Amino acid sequence: MKIGVIGTRGFPEIQGGIETHCMELYTRIASLGDNEITIYRRKPYVNSKNKNAEFKNIRFVDFHVPKE
């Protein structure tokens, strides 16, 4: 199954309740077999600690957003 996730700031190394929940949930789903998970992250939340394109079988796509 292919799963795309939008709306989170991203992970890992992003503190927040929903990000922690999503990291636990999506890494578990990714480990259950034939699942492909892509997280669409906002570039302002990508840093040197989390800039990798993959994390525990989850792929990240970083996109530009306008500044508030």
C-alpha positions as CSV (number, residue, x, y, z in Angstrom):
1,M,0.0,0.0,0.0
2,K,1.3,3.5,-0.8
3,I,0.7,6.1,1.9
4,G,1.3,9.8,1.6
5,V,1.3,12.1,4.6
6,I,0.9,15.9,4.6
7,G,0.3,18.4,7.4
8,T,3.0,17.4,9.9
9,R,6.2,19.4,10.3
10,G,8.1,16.2,9.7
11,F,10.4,14.1,11.8
12,P,12.8,12.9,13.2
13,E,14.3,15.4,15.5
14,I,11.2,17.7,15.5
15,Q,9.7,18.0,18.9
16,G,5.9,18.1,19.3
17,G,3.2,15.8,20.3
18,I,1.8,15.0,16.9
19,E,5.2,14.6,15.3
20,T,6.1,12.1,18.1
21,H,2.9,10.2,17.5
22,C,3.3,10.2,13.7
23,M,6.9,8.9,14.0
24,E,5.8,6.0,16.1
25,L,2.7,5.2,14.0
26,Y,4.3,5.5,10.6
27,T,7.5,3.6,11.4
28,R,5.3,0.7,12.7
29,I,3.1,0.8,9.6
30,A,6.3,0.8,7.4
31,S,7.6,-2.3,9.2
32,L,4.4,-4.3,8.5
33,G,5.4,-5.5,5.0
34,D,4.6,-4.0,1.7
35,N,3.8,-0.5,2.7
36,E,5.5,2.6,1.1
37,I,5.2,5.7,3.2
38,T,6.1,9.2,2.0
39,I,6.1,12.1,4.4
40,Y,5.9,15.6,2.8
41,R,7.9,17.9,5.1
42,R,8.0,21.7,5.2
43,K,11.6,22.9,4.5
44,P,11.7,25.3,7.4
45,Y,11.7,22.3,9.7
46,V,14.4,20.4,8.0
47,N,17.8,20.8,9.7
48,S,21.2,19.2,9.9
49,K,19.9,16.5,12.3
50,N,16.9,15.4,10.1
51,K,18.0,16.2,6.6
52,N,18.2,12.5,5.5
53,A,15.8,11.5,2.7
54,E,14.8,8.3,4.5
55,F,14.2,7.1,8.1
56,K,13.3,3.5,9.0
57,N,11.8,2.7,5.6
58,I,10.0,6.1,5.3
59,R,10.8,8.4,2.5
60,F,10.7,12.2,2.9
61,V,10.0,14.8,0.3
62,D,10.8,18.4,1.4
63,F,8.9,21.3,-0.1
64,H,9.1,25.0,0.1
65,V,6.4,27.0,1.9
66,P,6.0,30.7,2.1
67,K,7.1,32.4,5.3
68,E,4.4,33.6,7.6
